[in-house]
Amino acid sequence: MAGKISFPHGNDWGVIGPEGDHDLPVDSTLGHRFHLVDGEVIDRYDGVTDDEVRRLDAERVVERQAEELQAARTALVRRVKAEAAGRIATLDWKVERARERDALNGTKTLQDVYAEREVIRRASNEAEAAIAKLASQEEILAFSW
């Protein structure tokens, strides 16, 4: 195991090797765990073993993927809501026409238009519930409404 580290590309990521510029503060083969601050090599992981660093890194990857998945779900829900709002807005002319016809003829066509809007709202709600169950980025990309 090499006991030296260099920072050839800046202070944030070390390269471990026998000809490094600085001594390692702990035995390690993981250059990413170290950074250089004011000429001093700092261990980001506070001296834990490389196996523990790998475990911590894997946990962070899982957390980040979960956050990204939730962000993608949220964005998809926003798109569904916007699409539903657009579909409902396109029925505005029908509302106006139904009001006029109901006033002139004593009919109840306005209820039919409101029922059309309600179908859109329910479909949007169902889409949102389905989105909440999507478990991967692939499923999110494949989702359509």
Long-range contacts (C-beta under 8 A, 24 or more apart in sequence): 1-27, 1-28, 1-29, 2-29, 3-27, 5-31, 5-34, 5-41, 7-35, 7-36, 11-35, 11-36, 11-37, 12-36, 14-41, 28-53, 30-54, 68-137, 69-134, 69-135, 69-136, 69-137, 69-140, 72-137, 72-140, 73-131, 73-132, 73-134, 73-140, 76-131, 76-134, 76-140, 76-143, 77-128, 77-131, 80-124, 80-127, 80-128, 80-131, 80-145, 81-124, 81-128, 83-124, 83-145, 84-120, 84-121, 84-123, 84-124, 87-120, 88-117, 88-120, 88-121, 91-116, 91-117
